[in-house]
């Protein structure tokens, strides 16, 4: 590794020196401050431009806003830049000897349509018309963590025990990578984010009021994850390794080589981890009414409904999870500058993961509080998945005022094979080996994307945009269930459940938006039109002619999605925002696959091909106020969703081989879902050594709807809050604590208790500040558990689930030619590709 880095360093140095082989180097120093506050602007960019307009070299400022850069002797224009601030140029600087340039002060850019930057040590927040941007590189607790773990530290975002990501308590959130759907995040599933290292993230954009440029998908909004891509000239990078208990080991490296003609960047990581977990279920069953084929009660001779007692009135399950996973991921790209105004970027991403999970389920079946039967069920699951992605991006800056044309092409391919071998043995009242099951599920996913965006500034503050995006996705799911014949070791295929389901989703989208600023008032108005085609096809040996669903379907619909974002500046550091947008939530492939898949003999999940998209209209009223040491952000929001998805549980009328009723989970369209909410964020920096960050989100939703004459209407009031403190101690030691609490919640059938968790971390800079050693504890109290109670007319289910127990991790990071915590994005970031609001 050292040999390779040395070769790259020599190669980069040769390239840079070859441009000025005979010129000696001088040291140029200086300081950059914020105009009006004299706050040092850390990570500001300093560029030295020669007479031909070429950038010869450059650098960035440190935590005190100071820079020291080696520059070849010559006559230069020195350019100073920092995101959200007006850039400044100082021409005709004749640099012939070591020089300290005068202090430069940069002012906030009033033409950035209401953008405000808030700095704290645990995070950095940029507030814009349509989104908030969180730079999470300074979060000590993310050392050795995954992308999913890091998202759980972002305000407004929660990640539950199962890894499901929610925005303001709503799980219908769209996950984008660098502004586009991507195999990096997985196709509709967030499992891939549990495999990627948090060190790969540069920032997270929380978009609760998306402009017309973004997908209309995701009724809750959008989380746009921007991956790291260094902007500093020369060779730089970092290497991070970690080891934890329970076993959690990974290594991540990123390297960047940038000249005035090209930029090569790569992030590569490997991991090996074990995630033990556990669960407990206490199910109680009541007499159920016999129903006829029409779903009506069967009556006895007296006209009363006939009721049947369950074989067991109570079933208790204790589950133990032993998960092992290993994997590799890499992201390699090259950006070639065709000219000072245009560039083309080609990148490739590859992820490979292997997992082996063993679930041991000890079941006790009761009648009248007496144990009648005990069963041990062991499920061994092997999982092999891989994703790769190729993308091409072209940017042409038609002038230096923001006139720009961008184009993107992207191809994603993902494959996953899951094989579960299930053995079952009754150990009481006698010892009997039960037939085994072999379940094989293969998924093959392909996605194509084509996108064009055009930006035209009009005058000093106005801007017009238009564009097209085409998304074409195909998912093939091959589900095979093999059942053992007795205990002979011979298996036969269950043709009633085995099937191949092919799902296509094709979306064409056109958008246009216009923004302007009049004095203290800014607005951004947009309209997006999306045409969607959903196609499903089932291939199976045993298809019932009287199936309740249309197994093969072809749906086509077109929707209009207007967006409005307004900002009024009350004062220089105080503003009010108002946003409106219409969104869509399309059903994913597993939600409409009509063939049941089961997690156990008594629990099956069946998709619903009749499921229609859900539509939502959302309003957001926000307020921001900045003082010298305190920043307040708050908002009130409302959302009305029609045809909202809800998963309901019902008895199928069938029982397992040992008489346990089979319960089916089915997604349906309920009538309406209304959400009200309020969120508050506080960033407080009382001293240079103490930084405090807190947020609180309160929401209420009301669901109304009937299914099979059952009222599934429900009201839920819940909340979550997080608090983070960071203390700088002597000896370059930093201490950080994160606390999170999510209040109790409920839906139409299930009540869930609140969850409290606490993370702590300590770090120390070593090796002349080029290295950092960090020790962190995730879930210090070992309390990140979900406790819930599901109640229906025929059964109740009380459960406790813990995905992963307390985690202790030691992380070492080494940086070369790179400032600590990474550089903040400059004007050449991914946003220039057309994803900035």
ZAMI-624242 format. One line per 8 residues: number of its first residue (from 1); their letters; for each residue x, y, z of C-alpha. Coordinates in steps of 0.02 Angstrom, whole numbers. Each point is the difference from the previous one (the first is absolute). Example, Ala and Ser with C-alpha at 12.3 -4.5 7.8 and 13.67 -1.06 7.14 Angstrom:
REM ZAMI-624242
1) as) 615:-225:390 ~ 69:172:-33
REM end
This chain:
REM ZAMI-624242
1) xxxxxxxx) 0:0:0 ~ 140:121:45 ~ 86:-41:-165 ~ -158:40:-99 ~ -28:163:93 ~ 181:49:-28 ~ -17:-31:-187 ~ -159:104:-8
9) xxxxxxxx) 83:140:97 ~ 151:1:-117 ~ -117:-2:-150 ~ -103:147:65 ~ 155:100:47 ~ 75:-29:-172 ~ -159:61:-84 ~ -4:158:103
17) xxxxxxxx) 184:40:-16 ~ 0:-36:-187 ~ -111:151:-27 ~ 133:117:73 ~ 162:-99:-2 ~ 117:148:22 ~ -95:107:124 ~ 44:0:183
25) xxxxxxxx) -132:-12:135 ~ -47:136:124 ~ -113:-11:152 ~ -157:107:-1 ~ -96:23:163 ~ -159:90:50 ~ -165:-4:94 ~ -183:-7:-54
33) xxxxxxxx) -138:63:115 ~ -188:22:-9 ~ -47:180:-36 ~ -92:81:145 ~ 42:-131:132 ~ 187:-33:-32 ~ -39:-185:21 ~ 138:-106:-78
41) xxxxxxxx) -61:-90:-156 ~ 73:-174:16 ~ 23:-98:-164 ~ -15:155:-111 ~ 81:-25:-170 ~ 149:104:-60 ~ 47:-13:-185 ~ 146:76:-95
49) xxxxxxxx) -44:38:-182 ~ 134:45:-129 ~ -11:122:-147 ~ -75:-134:-113 ~ -145:-26:122 ~ 63:-170:58 ~ -3:-50:184 ~ 181:-43:40
57) xxxxxxxx) -22:-53:181 ~ -108:29:152 ~ -44:-53:175 ~ -122:18:144 ~ -3:88:167 ~ 19:-81:171 ~ -113:17:153 ~ 66:177:30
65) xxxxxxxx) -38:53:-179 ~ 186:3:-42 ~ 87:-72:-153 ~ 180:-34:-49 ~ 27:-55:-181 ~ 154:-35:-104 ~ -14:97:-164 ~ 118:9:-152
73) xxxxxxxx) 72:176:-25 ~ -111:103:-116 ~ -138:128:-25 ~ -170:-62:60 ~ -180:42:34 ~ -40:-71:172 ~ -179:-63:16 ~ -85:-30:168
81) xxxxxxxx) -158:-109:10 ~ -114:-76:130 ~ -171:-78:-30 ~ -147:121:25 ~ 119:150:3 ~ 47:124:-136 ~ 166:-47:-76 ~ 137:132:-7
89) xxxxxxxx) 146:22:-121 ~ 160:98:29 ~ 90:28:-167 ~ 182:38:-46 ~ 85:-83:147 ~ 185:-11:-45 ~ 61:-142:109 ~ 189:-10:-4
97) xxxxxxxx) 39:-34:183 ~ -85:-66:156 ~ -152:111:27 ~ -141:27:124 ~ -151:70:-92 ~ -124:119:85 ~ -146:-77:94 ~ -151:-31:-113
105) xxxxxxxx) -180:11:61 ~ -139:-90:-94 ~ -183:52:13 ~ -153:-111:-11 ~ -68:-12:-178 ~ -170:86:1 ~ -35:-68:-174 ~ -3:-181:59
113) xxxxxxxx) -190:5:21 ~ -8:0:188 ~ 140:-119:41 ~ 68:11:176 ~ 150:-93:73 ~ 7:-50:183 ~ 163:-67:71 ~ 23:-115:149
121) xxxxxxxx) 129:-132:39 ~ -116:-151:2 ~ -84:48:-163 ~ -14:137:-129 ~ -169:57:-62 ~ -39:91:-162 ~ -180:59:-12 ~ -67:31:-175
129) xxxxxxxx) -167:31:-79 ~ -40:-184:-24 ~ 117:-97:115 ~ 117:-9:149 ~ 176:-69:-23 ~ 92:-87:142 ~ 187:-30:-10 ~ 25:-143:122
137) xxxxxxxx) 188:-25:-19 ~ 35:68:175 ~ -110:-125:91 ~ 117:-103:109 ~ -132:-134:29 ~ -2:-44:-185 ~ 175:-77:10 ~ -10:-180:-60
145) xxxxxxxx) -187:23:-32 ~ -105:-30:-154 ~ -96:125:-106 ~ -159:-59:86 ~ 76:38:172 ~ 57:173:-58 ~ -174:44:-65 ~ -70:-33:173
153) xxxxxxxx) 100:152:61 ~ -78:119:-128 ~ -139:113:66 ~ -176:-44:-63 ~ 60:-176:-45 ~ -26:-161:98 ~ 60:-177:-35 ~ -99:-135:91
161) xxxxxxxx) 56:-168:67 ~ -29:-85:-169 ~ 99:133:-94 ~ -153:86:-73 ~ 35:185:-30 ~ -132:131:39 ~ -8:188:-25 ~ -104:90:131
169) xxxxxxxx) -72:-169:51 ~ -52:-45:-178 ~ 86:-150:-82 ~ -54:48:-178 ~ 166:88:-31 ~ 99:-1:-163 ~ 186:-43:15 ~ 114:76:-133
177) xxxxxxxx) 189:-12:-24 ~ 79:155:-76 ~ -172:58:-54 ~ -52:-161:-90 ~ -77:-170:40 ~ 144:-120:19 ~ 50:-180:33 ~ 113:72:135
185) xxxxxxxx) -155:27:107 ~ -84:-161:-58 ~ -155:-16:-108 ~ -142:55:114 ~ 80:-84:151 ~ 114:83:128 ~ 98:-159:41 ~ 145:56:-110
193) xxxxxxxx) 25:154:110 ~ 43:-117:145 ~ 149:-62:-101 ~ 77:166:-54 ~ 122:95:112 ~ -51:169:70 ~ 172:66:-48 ~ -57:1:-182
201) xxxxxxxx) -128:139:33 ~ 40:183:-28 ~ -171:67:45 ~ -186:-42:11 ~ -134:111:-75 ~ -167:-7:92 ~ -129:58:-126 ~ -171:17:82
209) xxxxxxxx) -68:118:-134 ~ 82:-62:-161 ~ 2:115:-151 ~ -60:-59:-171 ~ 177:-55:-46 ~ -13:-151:116 ~ -99:-161:-19 ~ -180:11:56
217) xxxxxxxx) 24:-171:83 ~ -5:-6:191 ~ -145:83:90 ~ 109:41:151 ~ 135:85:-104 ~ 175:-42:-57 ~ 167:-45:80 ~ 140:38:-122
225) xxxxxxxx) 166:-78:53 ~ 152:85:-78 ~ 158:-105:-6 ~ 174:72:25 ~ 97:72:-145 ~ 149:108:45 ~ 27:170:-86 ~ 177:40:57
233) xxxxxxxx) 139:-2:-129 ~ 132:-136:16 ~ -4:-171:82 ~ -96:-23:162 ~ -101:-129:92 ~ -31:-94:161 ~ -6:-175:72 ~ -117:-52:141
241) xxxxxxxx) -1:-167:91 ~ -107:-59:145 ~ -27:-151:112 ~ -148:-26:116 ~ -89:-116:121 ~ -110:-92:-47 ~ 112:-32:-149 ~ -7:151:-115
249) xxxxxxxx) 155:28:-106 ~ 19:107:-154 ~ 125:100:-98 ~ -39:145:-116 ~ 119:100:-108 ~ -28:147:-114 ~ 126:77:-117 ~ -11:148:-117
257) xxxxxxxx) 118:62:-134 ~ -44:168:-76 ~ 88:107:-130 ~ -62:145:-104 ~ -58:-125:-134 ~ -71:-148:96 ~ -56:-64:168 ~ 10:-185:46
265) xxxxxxxx) -90:-55:158 ~ -26:-168:84 ~ -78:-63:162 ~ 21:-184:42 ~ -55:-96:154 ~ -6:-175:71 ~ -93:-62:153 ~ -28:-155:106
273) xxxxxxxx) -126:7:140 ~ -110:-102:114 ~ -165:73:59 ~ -84:-108:134 ~ -181:41:41 ~ -153:-72:85 ~ -189:6:-1 ~ -146:-55:108
281) xxxxxxxx) -181:-30:-52 ~ -150:-39:110 ~ -150:-41:-110 ~ -173:-34:72 ~ -140:-73:-107 ~ -189:13:25 ~ -146:-96:-74 ~ -29:51:-182
289) xxxxxxxx) -158:4:-104 ~ -12:-118:-148 ~ -25:92:-165 ~ -68:-57:-166 ~ 78:32:-171 ~ -78:175:-3 ~ 75:46:167 ~ -168:-10:92
297) xxxxxxxx) -21:-92:167 ~ -62:-180:-4 ~ -152:-18:114 ~ -57:-146:107 ~ -178:-64:15 ~ -41:140:122 ~ 62:134:-121 ~ 155:36:103
305) xxxxxxxx) 174:12:-78 ~ 101:-161:19 ~ 159:28:97 ~ 153:-113:4 ~ 124:-8:144 ~ 184:11:-45 ~ 107:-156:25 ~ 114:104:114
313) xxxxxxxx) -59:155:92 ~ 177:68:27 ~ 162:-15:-98 ~ 164:69:69 ~ 152:18:-113 ~ 178:41:51 ~ 113:39:-148 ~ 188:18:-6
321) xxxxxxxx) 85:78:-151 ~ 182:-31:-44 ~ 43:102:-155 ~ 167:-1:-88 ~ 37:114:-147 ~ 150:43:-106 ~ 16:109:-152 ~ 96:114:-115
329) xxxxxxxx) -47:163:-85 ~ 91:122:-112 ~ -43:159:-92 ~ 123:57:-135 ~ -21:152:-110 ~ 92:123:-110 ~ -52:177:-38 ~ 81:73:-156
337) xxxxxxxx) -4:187:-27 ~ -31:24:-186 ~ 22:187:26 ~ -19:127:139 ~ -188:-7:-29 ~ -36:-183:-34 ~ 42:-170:71 ~ -49:-181:-17
345) xxxxxxxx) -2:-123:146 ~ -2:-189:-15 ~ -19:-107:155 ~ -30:-179:48 ~ -62:-77:161 ~ 8:-182:55 ~ -63:-82:159 ~ 14:-182:49
353) xxxxxxxx) -73:-73:159 ~ -11:-173:77 ~ -99:-41:155 ~ -45:-149:107 ~ -140:17:127 ~ -56:-132:123 ~ -166:25:88 ~ -45:-117:143
361) xxxxxxxx) -184:6:47 ~ -55:-87:160 ~ -190:-14:0 ~ -112:-53:144 ~ -184:-35:-37 ~ -121:19:147 ~ -177:-43:47 ~ -74:66:162
369) xxxxxxxx) 175:57:55 ~ 70:-177:-20 ~ 137:-44:-125 ~ -69:-125:-126 ~ 142:6:-125 ~ 176:68:-23 ~ 83:20:-170 ~ 175:57:-52
377) xxxxxxxx) 10:76:-173 ~ 170:45:-75 ~ 13:103:-159 ~ 168:15:-89 ~ 1:136:-131 ~ 141:29:-124 ~ -5:163:-96 ~ 106:50:-148
385) xxxxxxxx) -30:170:-79 ~ 91:115:-118 ~ -34:168:-81 ~ 93:98:-130 ~ -33:169:-77 ~ 74:99:-144 ~ -37:184:-22 ~ 50:139:-118
393) xxxxxxxx) -24:185:38 ~ 30:148:-116 ~ 2:181:60 ~ 13:152:-113 ~ 6:169:87 ~ -54:113:-142 ~ 59:153:96 ~ 61:48:174
401) xxxxxxxx) -171:63:55 ~ -79:-172:22 ~ -59:-35:-178 ~ 23:-188:-7 ~ -45:-161:-89 ~ 23:-172:80 ~ -35:-176:-61 ~ 6:-168:92
409) xxxxxxxx) -5:-182:-52 ~ -2:-140:129 ~ -18:-189:2 ~ -27:-104:158 ~ -5:-188:19 ~ -29:-98:159 ~ -9:-185:38 ~ -46:-84:163
417) xxxxxxxx) -20:-183:48 ~ -72:-51:168 ~ -8:-182:51 ~ -84:-49:163 ~ 6:-178:65 ~ -122:-27:142 ~ 1:-147:119 ~ -131:-30:133
425) xxxxxxxx) -4:-121:147 ~ -131:-29:133 ~ 86:-31:168 ~ -154:-12:113 ~ -104:-101:42 ~ 101:-117:-111 ~ 147:17:-117 ~ -53:9:-183
433) xxxxxxxx) 97:68:-148 ~ -118:99:-113 ~ 17:22:-189 ~ 128:130:-54 ~ -19:142:-125 ~ 120:70:-129 ~ -45:175:-62 ~ 97:80:-144
441) xxxxxxxx) -33:178:-55 ~ 95:82:-142 ~ -18:182:-50 ~ 69:79:-157 ~ -21:188:-18 ~ 46:119:-141 ~ -23:187:-10 ~ 38:125:-137
449) xxxxxxxx) 0:189:23 ~ 16:144:-123 ~ -9:181:56 ~ 25:175:-73 ~ -6:163:99 ~ 10:178:-64 ~ 26:155:109 ~ -18:177:-66
457) xxxxxxxx) 32:151:113 ~ -108:151:-42 ~ 66:165:61 ~ 86:13:168 ~ -113:-110:110 ~ -120:-98:-112 ~ 27:-176:-65 ~ -95:-116:-117
465) xxxxxxxx) 24:-189:-4 ~ -70:-143:-103 ~ 42:-182:-21 ~ -46:-181:-36 ~ 31:-162:93 ~ -39:-175:-58 ~ 7:-146:123 ~ -24:-178:-62
473) xxxxxxxx) 6:-141:127 ~ -28:-188:-11 ~ -3:-119:149 ~ -12:-188:-16 ~ -35:-101:158 ~ 18:-189:-8 ~ -75:-81:157 ~ 15:-188:26
481) xxxxxxxx) -64:-98:150 ~ 61:-180:20 ~ -84:-106:135 ~ 68:-160:72 ~ -103:-158:-22 ~ -15:-58:179 ~ 177:-14:67 ~ 68:-99:-148
489) xxxxxxxx) 120:136:-57 ~ -93:12:-165 ~ -75:169:-49 ~ -142:46:-119 ~ -42:170:-71 ~ -154:89:69 ~ -81:62:-160 ~ -133:98:95
497) xxxxxxxx) 130:122:66 ~ 148:-15:-121 ~ -5:131:-137 ~ 96:123:-107 ~ -63:180:9 ~ 63:130:-125 ~ -35:182:40 ~ 33:152:-111
505) xxxxxxxx) -10:182:51 ~ 30:131:-136 ~ -9:186:42 ~ 16:147:-119 ~ 12:171:84 ~ 11:178:-64 ~ 18:152:112 ~ 18:188:-5
513) xxxxxxxx) 28:125:139 ~ 32:185:22 ~ 77:92:147 ~ 28:182:38 ~ 43:120:140 ~ -79:171:29 ~ 81:89:145 ~ -31:-110:151
521) xxxxxxxx) -121:-117:-89 ~ 55:-157:-96 ~ -105:-130:-88 ~ 22:-161:-98 ~ -150:-63:-99 ~ 0:-164:-95 ~ -104:-130:-89 ~ 45:-181:-33
529) xxxxxxxx) -98:-123:-106 ~ 32:-187:18 ~ -68:-143:-102 ~ 14:-171:83 ~ -23:-174:-70 ~ -10:-147:121 ~ 0:-176:-72 ~ -5:-167:91
537) xxxxxxxx) 10:-177:-65 ~ -9:-164:97 ~ 70:-167:-59 ~ -54:-145:111 ~ -50:-182:-14 ~ -155:12:109 ~ -103:157:-30 ~ -176:3:67
545) xxxxxxxx) -129:55:-128 ~ -104:84:135 ~ 147:94:76 ~ -60:159:89 ~ 129:104:-96 ~ 42:33:-182 ~ 168:-89:-5 ~ 57:83:-162
553) xxxxxxxx) -29:187:-12 ~ 51:153:-101 ~ -41:170:77 ~ 36:172:-70 ~ -32:169:81 ~ 58:180:-15 ~ 12:127:141 ~ 37:185:21
561) xxxxxxxx) 109:50:148 ~ 9:187:37 ~ 126:73:123 ~ 7:169:86 ~ 143:61:112 ~ -1:176:74 ~ 122:93:114 ~ -14:169:84
569) xxxxxxxx) 153:74:87 ~ -58:90:157 ~ 179:50:38 ~ 173:-47:-61 ~ 3:-156:111 ~ -186:-34:13 ~ -123:-67:-126 ~ -166:-88:-26
577) xxxxxxxx) -29:-136:-130 ~ -158:-77:-71 ~ -4:-154:-110 ~ -132:-102:-90 ~ 23:-157:-106 ~ -100:-146:-65 ~ 80:-173:11 ~ -31:-181:-51
585) xxxxxxxx) 37:-167:85 ~ 8:-143:-125 ~ -15:-179:65 ~ 162:-99:-9 ~ 12:-172:-80 ~ -20:-102:160 ~ -156:102:45 ~ -91:-60:-156
593) xxxxxxxx) 68:-176:-24 ~ -159:-103:23 ~ 88:-161:51 ~ 23:-20:188 ~ 173:-12:77 ~ 18:-55:179 ~ 117:36:142 ~ -69:-149:96
601) xxxxxxxx) -137:-129:-24 ~ -124:107:96 ~ 45:170:-76 ~ -11:43:-185 ~ 16:163:-97 ~ -100:20:-160 ~ 12:144:-121 ~ -151:86:-74
609) xxxxxxxx) 0:31:-190 ~ -154:111:20 ~ 103:122:103 ~ -5:175:-76 ~ 125:141:26 ~ -27:116:147 ~ 1:189:-26 ~ 41:133:129
617) xxxxxxxx) -9:189:11 ~ 119:76:127 ~ 21:173:76 ~ 150:59:101 ~ 18:167:93 ~ 175:31:67 ~ 92:132:102 ~ 187:27:23
625) xxxxxxxx) 90:121:116 ~ 187:17:28 ~ 85:86:145 ~ 186:9:32 ~ 7:-166:94 ~ -174:-71:-23 ~ -99:-57:-151 ~ -186:-45:3
633) xxxxxxxx) -89:-94:-138 ~ -182:-51:12 ~ -143:-51:-113 ~ -182:-52:1 ~ -56:-125:-131 ~ -159:-81:-63 ~ -26:-143:-123 ~ -157:-78:-73
641) xxxxxxxx) 25:-168:-85 ~ -134:-91:-100 ~ -2:-189:-31 ~ 134:-17:134 ~ 82:-171:20 ~ -34:-99:158 ~ 51:-179:42 ~ -140:-98:84
649) xxxxxxxx) 6:-170:82 ~ -140:-126:-15 ~ -29:-184:23 ~ -3:-102:-160 ~ -114:-134:71 ~ 139:-128:-24 ~ 109:-80:132 ~ 175:-74:6
657) xxxxxxxx) 35:-187:13 ~ -7:16:190 ~ -161:102:1 ~ 64:180:19 ~ -104:127:-98 ~ 91:77:-148 ~ 2:190:3 ~ 18:99:-161
665) xxxxxxxx) 72:175:-14 ~ -70:97:-148 ~ 32:180:-60 ~ -157:97:-48 ~ -50:176:-51 ~ -88:86:145 ~ -105:154:-29 ~ 103:144:71
673) xxxxxxxx) 149:34:111 ~ 19:172:77 ~ 161:56:85 ~ 32:154:106 ~ 168:40:73 ~ 119:122:81 ~ 189:-6:7 ~ 129:106:91
681) xxxxxxxx) 188:6:-15 ~ 127:92:109 ~ 186:21:-32 ~ 93:84:142 ~ 187:37:10 ~ 24:88:169 ~ 189:-16:-4 ~ 137:-59:-118
689) xxxxxxxx) 13:-163:97 ~ -186:-43:17 ~ -129:-31:-138 ~ -180:-52:30 ~ -125:-62:-128 ~ -180:-51:32 ~ -157:-36:-100 ~ -179:-49:39
697) xxxxxxxx) -136:-64:-116 ~ -183:-21:50 ~ -128:-73:-120 ~ -175:-69:-7 ~ -82:-101:-137 ~ -177:-57:-27 ~ -46:-147:-113 ~ -176:-37:-61
705) xxxxxxxx) -55:-152:-99 ~ -91:-167:-3 ~ 52:-171:-64 ~ -112:-155:2 ~ -125:100:104 ~ 132:30:134 ~ 40:178:51 ~ 188:25:-8
713) xxxxxxxx) -9:183:46 ~ 126:57:130 ~ 77:154:78 ~ 180:10:56 ~ 94:136:91 ~ 185:-24:19 ~ 163:95:8 ~ 187:-21:-2
721) xxxxxxxx) 144:107:60 ~ 189:-6:-6 ~ 137:94:90 ~ 186:7:-39 ~ 141:83:96 ~ 182:14:-49 ~ 138:56:119 ~ 178:45:-49
729) xxxxxxxx) 118:-52:138 ~ 186:40:22 ~ 123:-107:-95 ~ -102:2:-161 ~ -130:-114:76 ~ -185:12:-46 ~ -150:-77:88 ~ -172:-22:-78
737) xxxxxxxx) -165:-65:68 ~ -157:-34:-101 ~ -169:-37:79 ~ -157:-51:-95 ~ -177:-36:57 ~ -147:-51:-107 ~ -169:8:84 ~ -134:-135:-5
745) xxxxxxxx) -104:-21:-159 ~ -144:-102:-70 ~ -89:-43:-162 ~ -168:-84:-30 ~ 53:-164:84 ~ 167:24:88 ~ 63:105:146 ~ 188:26:17
753) xxxxxxxx) 92:59:156 ~ 128:141:3 ~ 187:-31:-28 ~ 146:86:87 ~ 179:-19:-58 ~ 166:83:43 ~ 163:5:-99 ~ 167:65:65
761) xxxxxxxx) 170:27:-81 ~ 172:71:39 ~ 140:39:-124 ~ 179:65:0 ~ 103:72:-142 ~ 172:-78:-21 ~ 145:-5:-124 ~ 8:189:-23
769) xxxxxxxx) -190:9:-18 ~ 5:-115:-151 ~ -74:-144:99 ~ -150:-19:115 ~ -34:-139:124 ~ -183:-15:52 ~ -92:-113:123 ~ -189:-5:-5
777) xxxxxxxx) -142:-96:79 ~ -164:-20:-95 ~ -157:-31:104 ~ 91:21:165 ~ -153:-53:102 ~ -38:-149:-114 ~ -177:69:-10 ~ -29:13:-189
785) xxxxxxxx) -143:-125:1 ~ -172:4:-77 ~ -145:-55:110 ~ -171:-11:-80 ~ -175:-71:22 ~ -113:-49:-146 ~ -186:-25:38 ~ -135:-75:-113
793) xxxxxxxx) -166:-89:30 ~ 79:-173:-9 ~ 175:21:72 ~ 122:114:90 ~ 188:4:-26 ~ 121:75:125 ~ 180:13:-59 ~ 173:67:38
801) xxxxxxxx) 134:13:-134 ~ 183:52:8 ~ 93:5:-165 ~ 173:26:72 ~ 66:13:178 ~ 119:129:73 ~ 148:32:-116 ~ 175:57:53
809) xxxxxxxx) 117:59:-140 ~ 179:63:-13 ~ 42:98:-158 ~ 162:68:-71 ~ 3:125:-143 ~ 154:63:-91 ~ -4:145:-124 ~ 132:53:-124
817) xxxxxxxx) -5:171:-84 ~ -178:17:66 ~ -76:108:136 ~ -86:-86:146 ~ -184:-45:-27 ~ 6:29:-188 ~ -31:153:-104 ~ -166:87:-13
825) xxxxxxxx) -73:4:-174 ~ 47:144:-114 ~ -81:64:-158 ~ 62:-151:-94 ~ -98:-127:103 ~ -131:-124:-59 ~ -129:138:17 ~ 72:75:-158
833) xxxxx) -67:-153:-87 ~ -174:72:19 ~ -56:-58:172 ~ 6:161:98 ~ -162:90:37
REM end
